[in-house]
């Protein structure tokens, strides 16, 4: 995203927002054969320079000894003087000034860069299973003059421009490369979808977004690491799941206890749970490995199925969880790869609203066809959405004896829940269960509905109390000061004791 701002004759300013870890290219739109001297500054410090004769070229510490802010992350184009900042960080936010000095004229441009933080777990690492589709989200609103180009391991695979005739996927872009023939699609936002993925689709995908104006051009580069998993042998498989910090996740074994299997769970090769077929051994966490308390009362093992629940998940719980099912005649393994995404404290699913106003609990999901989403309020089932619309229900449709939300609950196709005409009795804990294949994720939303009438009265009462207390304090202060100025003191006059007022006016 960029915004252009005029800042004087021969000077111009462009603002751009980039994500941490991206790269950005600032174009000069000149050629060095025009004999210009080109200088780049960051916060008034020269960070790159190239002269028209190419006799002097420098970046970062070469320009200013002892200055290593960008340490090997700057690249200067010797033909154009354009500057690339790679693997951008939060400390790179600020103004970058370009000075172009020619024999007859000079100009300046300023690029204002805003770097947005990205939690480590969200840094564009995409995992999927072979045969499934994967979408690499550009995260952009494409402007008419933007040109978006996708590369896979440096091979051009797709481009989208303002001119539909110049938009191409894969083989249309490069006749000798048909790696993704008929499996690549780009939409109008520039997002790339690969269908029927293969293991050979694993690798680095780059999206270049070039934005241009009358006097500016700039390119941002986003990177996506894609991993396509395949079944790793008979009886073995791997699933990946992303969850938010504070959520819960359930790994299903899809077996029943009467099958007499031994079930073992491992995290990073450490046994964290086990149940034997005859139920003679059942353990979790420290019970399985003395001295190991990573999950401290956050693991729950289903004694009927051996399924494992991790509650209140944290960043340190990211990694591979291995399930071993050992039967009398066969055995199998499954691996669940868990990515835990950080959630800022201010966004931890605490929702507040006033009585009578609607409230929406956002699922934050793109629902897959086979996903089943269920909503609960204080353990009461209130809504469900499935791929089969005939099995989608809300409130009384789900449970005949529960009419708390009659005609006030709606769920959309993403699974988000809206409650209209809210009441104070709607306050409490809402739980969303998202079940897909062998994994169930659990999200929690704490909702508080304020009684606007009572809260206004309470506020008014509080104000009155504060005013009265303040007034009392002022009066007490005046009384104290008055008593201090006019304390009575005994004085002997003509043999008679009299009280004389004392004053602190300072007169002798």
C-alpha positions in Angstrom: 0.0 0.0 0.0 1.4 3.4 -0.9 0.3 7.1 -0.8 1.8 9.9 -2.8 2.2 13.3 -1.1 3.6 16.5 -2.8 6.3 18.1 -0.8 7.6 21.1 -2.9 9.0 21.9 -6.3 11.5 19.3 -7.5 10.6 17.2 -4.4 8.1 14.4 -3.9 7.1 12.0 -1.2 5.7 8.5 -1.2 4.5 6.5 1.8 4.5 2.7 1.8 3.5 0.0 4.3 5.4 -3.3 4.2 5.4 -6.4 6.4 8.4 -7.4 8.5 10.6 -9.8 6.5 9.5 -8.4 3.1 11.9 -6.6 0.7 11.3 -3.2 -1.0 12.9 -1.7 -4.0 13.0 2.1 -4.5 13.3 3.0 -8.2 15.1 6.1 -9.4 13.6 5.8 -12.9 16.9 7.1 -14.4 19.9 5.5 -16.1 23.5 6.1 -15.0 24.4 7.0 -18.6 22.7 10.3 -17.9 25.6 11.1 -15.6 23.6 11.8 -12.5 25.0 11.5 -9.0 22.6 9.4 -6.9 22.6 9.5 -3.1 20.4 7.7 -0.6 19.8 8.8 3.0 18.1 7.3 6.0 17.4 9.7 8.8 20.0 12.2 7.4 22.6 9.4 7.3 24.0 8.6 3.8 23.4 4.8 3.2 24.2 4.5 -0.5 25.7 6.4 -3.4 26.7 6.0 -7.0 28.1 8.7 -9.3 27.5 9.1 -13.0 31.0 8.0 -13.9 30.7 4.9 -11.6 34.0 5.9 -10.1 32.4 5.9 -6.6 29.9 3.3 -5.4 29.1 2.5 -1.7 26.4 1.1 0.6 26.0 1.3 4.3 29.3 0.9 6.2 31.2 1.7 3.0 29.5 5.1 2.9 29.9 5.8 6.7 32.4 3.8 8.6 31.0 2.3 11.7 27.4 2.5 10.5 26.1 -1.0 10.0 22.4 -0.6 10.5 21.5 -2.6 7.4 24.4 -5.1 7.5 24.4 -6.8 4.1 20.7 -6.0 3.5 21.2 -3.2 1.0 21.6 -3.6 -2.8 22.4 -0.8 -5.2 21.6 -1.2 -8.9 24.7 0.0 -10.8 22.7 0.7 -13.9 19.9 2.7 -12.4 20.9 3.6 -8.8 17.7 1.9 -7.5 18.0 0.8 -3.9 16.8 -2.6 -2.5 16.3 -3.2 1.2 16.1 -6.9 1.9 14.5 -8.7 4.9 13.2 -5.5 6.3 12.8 -5.0 10.1 10.9 -2.7 12.4 14.0 -0.6 13.0 14.0 0.2 9.2 10.8 2.3 9.6 11.3 5.9 8.7 12.1 8.3 5.8 14.5 7.4 3.0 15.6 10.4 0.9 16.8 10.1 -2.7 18.9 12.9 -4.2 19.5 13.0 -7.9 22.1 15.6 -8.9 22.6 16.3 -12.6 24.7 18.8 -14.5 21.7 21.1 -15.1 19.1 20.1 -12.5 18.6 18.2 -9.4 15.6 16.6 -7.7 14.7 14.9 -4.4 12.2 12.2 -3.5 11.3 10.9 -0.1 10.0 7.4 0.6 8.3 7.1 4.0 8.4 3.4 5.1 6.2 1.9 7.7 7.1 -1.7 8.8 4.4 -3.7 10.3 5.3 -6.5 12.8 4.4 -10.1 12.0 4.4 -12.9 14.6 7.0 -15.5 13.9 4.3 -18.2 13.4 2.6 -16.1 10.7 5.6 -15.3 8.5 4.1 -16.6 5.3 4.9 -20.3 5.9 2.3 -22.4 4.2 1.8 -26.1 4.6 -0.6 -28.4 2.8 -1.2 -32.0 1.8 -0.5 -33.3 -1.6 -3.6 -33.1 -3.8 -5.2 -30.2 -1.9 -5.4 -26.6 -3.0 -3.4 -23.8 -1.5 -3.9 -20.1 -1.8 -1.1 -17.5 -1.3 -2.8 -14.4 -0.2 -1.3 -11.2 -1.5 -2.9 -9.2 1.3 -3.3 -6.3 -1.1 -6.0 -4.1 -2.7 -4.6 -3.9 -6.2 -4.5 -0.4 -7.7 -5.1 0.1 -11.5 -1.4 0.8 -12.2 0.0 -2.0 -10.1 1.8 -4.9 -11.7 1.9 -8.1 -9.7 4.3 -10.9 -10.7 4.6 -14.3 -9.1 7.8 -16.4 -9.2 8.5 -19.9 -8.1 12.1 -20.5 -7.4 12.9 -17.5 -9.7 10.7 -18.8 -12.5 7.9 -16.5 -13.7 4.6 -18.3 -13.2 1.9 -15.6 -13.2 1.3 -11.9 -13.7 -1.6 -9.6 -13.3 -1.8 -6.1 -14.6 -4.5 -3.4 -15.3 -4.6 -4.7 -18.8 -6.4 -8.1 -18.9 -4.6 -8.9 -22.2 -1.3 -8.8 -20.3 -2.4 -11.1 -17.4 -1.1 -14.6 -17.6 -0.8 -17.8 -15.6 2.2 -20.2 -16.0 2.6 -21.5 -19.5 1.2 -18.3 -21.0 4.0 -16.4 -19.1 6.8 -18.7 -20.2 6.3 -21.2 -23.0 9.1 -23.6 -21.9 7.9 -24.0 -18.4 4.6 -25.9 -17.8 5.2 -26.9 -14.2 1.8 -25.6 -13.1 -0.2 -26.1 -16.3 -3.9 -25.6 -15.7 -3.3 -25.6 -11.9 -2.5 -21.9 -11.3 -5.1 -19.1 -10.9 -4.7 -15.5 -9.9 -7.6 -13.3 -8.8 -8.0 -9.6 -9.1 -6.3 -9.0 -5.7 -3.2 -10.8 -7.0 -3.6 -13.8 -4.7 -2.3 -17.1 -6.2 -4.1 -20.4 -6.0 -2.5 -23.7 -6.9 -4.9 -26.7 -7.3 -4.1 -30.4 -7.1 -0.7 -29.7 -5.3 2.3 -31.9 -5.7 5.3 -32.5 -3.6 7.4 -30.7 -6.4 5.3 -27.6 -5.7 7.2 -27.1 -2.4 9.6 -24.2 -2.4 9.9 -20.4 -2.4 7.2 -18.3 -4.0 7.8 -14.6 -4.5 5.3 -11.9 -5.2 6.6 -8.7 -6.7 4.2 -5.7 -6.5 5.3 -2.7 -8.6 3.4 0.5 -8.0 3.9 3.5 -10.3 2.9 7.1 -10.4 3.9 10.1 -12.6 7.2 10.5 -10.8 7.6 7.5 -8.6 7.9 3.7 -8.9 8.5 1.2 -6.2 8.5 -2.6 -5.8 7.6 -4.6 -2.8 8.6 -8.3 -2.6 6.8 -10.8 -0.5 8.0 -14.4 0.1 6.0 -17.5 0.8 7.6 -20.8 1.9 5.3 -23.6 0.7 5.6 -27.2 1.9 3.5 -29.9 0.3 3.4 -33.0 2.5 3.0 -36.6 1.1 2.0 -39.7 3.0 5.3 -40.9 4.6 4.7 -44.6 4.2 1.9 -47.1 4.8 0.1 -46.4 8.0 1.8 -43.0 8.4 0.5 -39.5 7.7 1.1 -35.9 8.7 -1.4 -33.1 9.3 -0.7 -29.4 9.9 -2.9 -27.0 11.9 -2.6 -23.4 12.9 -4.1 -22.2 16.1 -4.2 -19.0 18.1 -2.5 -18.6 21.4 -5.0 -19.4 24.2 -7.1 -21.8 22.1 -7.4 -25.5 22.7 -6.8 -28.3 20.1 -8.0 -31.9 20.1 -6.1 -34.6 18.2 -8.4 -37.5 17.3 -7.2 -41.1 17.1 -10.3 -42.3 15.3 -10.1 -45.6 17.2 -12.2 -47.1 20.0 -10.9 -48.6 23.2 -12.4 -52.0 22.6 -9.9 -52.5 19.8 -7.2 -53.0 22.5 -4.6 -50.7 20.9 -1.8 -49.2 22.9 -1.8 -45.4 22.2 1.3 -43.2 22.8 1.7 -39.5 22.2 5.1 -37.8 21.7 6.1 -34.1 21.5 9.6 -33.6 20.2 10.4 -37.3 20.9 9.3 -36.9 24.5 6.4 -39.1 25.6 3.7 -36.9 26.9 0.7 -39.3 27.1 -0.1 -43.0 26.9 -3.0 -45.4 27.4 -2.8 -49.1 27.1 -5.4 -51.3 25.5 -6.4 -52.9 28.9 -6.3 -49.4 30.6 -3.7 -50.7 33.0 -1.4 -47.8 32.2 -2.7 -44.2 31.7 -0.5 -41.2 32.0 0.0 -37.6 30.9 2.9 -35.2 31.0 4.9 -35.6 34.3 3.2 -38.9 35.0 4.8 -40.3 31.8 8.2 -38.6 32.4 9.1 -37.6 35.9 10.4 -34.0 35.9 8.8 -33.1 32.6 6.1 -30.5 33.3 5.9 -28.6 30.0 2.2 -28.8 29.8 1.4 -28.6 33.5 -2.3 -29.6 33.8 -3.1 -28.6 30.2 -3.3 -32.2 28.7 -6.4 -34.3 28.7 -6.5 -37.9 27.5 -9.8 -39.4 26.4 -9.9 -42.8 28.1 -12.3 -44.2 25.5 -10.5 -43.2 22.3 -7.0 -42.1 23.3 -7.6 -38.7 21.7 -5.4 -35.9 23.2 -6.5 -32.4 24.1 -4.1 -29.5 24.7 -5.8 -26.7 26.5 -4.8 -23.0 26.7 -2.1 -23.5 24.0 1.0 -21.3 24.1 3.8 -20.4 21.6 6.1 -22.9 23.2 3.7 -25.7 22.2 4.5 -25.2 18.5 6.0 -28.3 16.9 5.4 -31.9 15.9 3.1 -34.2 17.9 3.4 -37.9 17.0 0.7 -40.5 17.6 1.7 -44.2 17.7 -1.1 -46.7 17.6 0.1 -50.2 18.3 -2.3 -53.1 17.8 -1.8 -56.9 17.9 -1.5 -57.3 14.2 -0.6 -53.8 12.9 0.6 -50.4 13.9 0.4 -46.9 12.5 1.7 -43.4 13.0 0.3 -39.9 12.6 2.1 -36.6 13.0 0.3 -33.4 13.8 2.3 -30.3 13.1 1.1 -27.4 15.2 1.8 -23.7 14.5 0.7 -21.4 17.4 0.1 -17.8 16.4 0.6 -15.0 18.9 -2.4 -12.8 19.8 -1.8 -9.3 21.2 -3.4 -8.9 24.7 -5.9 -6.4 23.3 -7.2 -8.9 20.8 -7.7 -11.9 23.0 -11.4 -12.5 22.1 -12.9 -10.3 24.9 -16.1 -8.7 23.4 -18.0 -5.9 25.1 -21.3 -4.3 24.0 -24.3 -2.4 25.2 -27.7 -4.0 25.8 -29.8 -4.0 22.6 -26.9 -3.7 20.2 -25.8 -6.6 17.9 -22.5 -8.4 18.5 -20.5 -10.6 16.1 -18.1 -13.3 17.2 -15.7 -13.6 14.2 -14.5 -17.2 13.6 -11.4 -15.9 11.7 -11.7 -18.9 9.4 -12.0 -19.8 5.8 -14.3 -22.8 6.2 -13.4 -25.9 4.2 -16.2 -28.0 2.7 -15.8 -30.8 5.2 -15.4 -28.6 8.3 -18.1 -28.8 11.0 -18.4 -25.7 13.2 -20.3 -25.7 16.4 -21.1 -22.9 18.8 -21.8 -23.3 22.5 -22.9 -20.9 25.2 -21.9 -22.0 28.7 -21.8 -25.6 27.3 -25.3 -25.3 25.7 -25.3 -26.1 22.0 -26.6 -23.0 20.1 -25.5 -23.2 16.5 -23.9 -25.5 13.9 -22.7 -25.0 10.3 -21.7 -27.8 8.0 -21.2 -28.4 4.3 -24.8 -29.8 4.2 -27.1 -26.8 4.6 -29.8 -29.2 5.8 -27.7 -29.9 8.9 -27.1 -26.3 9.7 -29.0 -25.0 12.7 -29.3 -22.2 15.2 -30.6 -22.3 18.8 -34.0 -24.0 19.1 -33.4 -25.8 15.8 -30.3 -27.4 17.4 -31.9 -28.2 20.8 -35.6 -28.2 21.3 -35.5 -27.2 25.0 -33.1 -24.3 24.5 -34.7 -21.1 23.3 -32.4 -18.5 24.9 -31.6 -16.8 21.6 -34.9 -17.5 19.7 -34.7 -15.6 16.4 -31.6 -13.6 17.6 -28.8 -15.8 16.4 -27.3 -16.0 12.9 -24.3 -17.8 11.5 -22.7 -17.0 8.2 -20.7 -19.2 5.8 -17.4 -18.5 7.5 -18.9 -19.7 10.8 -19.0 -16.3 12.5 -21.9 -15.9 15.0 -24.1 -12.8 15.3 -26.4 -12.1 18.2 -29.0 -9.4 17.7 -30.9 -7.4 20.3 -28.4 -8.5 23.0 -29.4 -8.9 26.7 -27.4 -8.8 29.8 -28.2 -12.6 30.2 -26.2 -13.1 27.0 -23.0 -12.3 28.9 -20.7 -15.3 29.4 -18.3 -17.7 27.7 -19.0 -18.7 24.0 -17.0 -21.6 22.6 -16.5 -22.4 18.9 -15.5 -25.9 17.9 -14.0 -26.4 14.4 -13.7 -30.1 13.5 -11.8 -31.0 10.3 -10.6 -34.6 9.6 -8.6 -35.7 12.7 -8.3 -32.3 14.5 -10.7 -30.2 16.5 -9.8 -26.6 17.4 -11.6 -24.8 20.2 -11.8 -21.0 20.4 -13.2 -19.1 23.3 -14.9 -15.7 23.4 -15.8 -13.9 26.6 -18.8 -11.6 26.0 -20.0 -8.9 28.4 -23.3 -7.1 27.7 -23.7 -3.9 29.7 -27.1 -2.6 30.8 -26.8 0.9 29.3 -29.5 2.3 31.5 -27.9 1.1 34.7 -24.5 2.0 33.6 -25.5 5.6 32.9 -27.1 5.9 36.3 -24.1 4.3 37.9 -21.9 6.8 36.1 -24.1 9.7 37.2 -24.0 8.4 40.8 -20.3 8.1 40.7 -19.9 11.6 39.5 -22.1 12.9 42.3 -20.1 11.0 44.9 -16.9 12.4 43.5 -18.2 15.9 43.5 -19.4 15.6 47.1 -16.1 14.1 48.3 -14.2 16.9 46.5 -16.5 19.6 48.1 -16.0 18.0 51.5 -12.3 18.0 51.1 -12.3 21.7 50.1 -14.5 22.7 53.1 -12.3 20.7 55.5 -9.2 22.4 54.0 -10.8 25.9 54.6 -11.7 25.0 58.2 -8.2 23.8 58.8 -6.6 26.9 57.4 -9.0 29.2 59.3 -8.3 27.4 62.6 -4.6 27.7 61.9 -4.8 31.4 61.4 -7.0 32.1 64.4 -5.8 29.8 67.1 -6.5 31.1 70.6 -3.5 31.7 73.0 -3.6 32.7 76.7 -2.2 36.2 77.6 -1.8 37.8 81.0 -3.3 41.4 81.0 -3.6 43.4 84.2 -3.5 40.2 86.2 -6.3 38.6 84.2 -5.8 35.7 81.8 -7.4 36.4 78.4 -7.4 34.5 75.0 -5.8 36.5 72.2 -6.2 35.5 68.5 -3.0 34.5 66.8 -2.4 35.4 63.2 0.2 34.1 60.7 0.2 37.2 58.6 3.8 37.8 59.5 3.3 41.3 61.0 5.7 42.0 64.0 
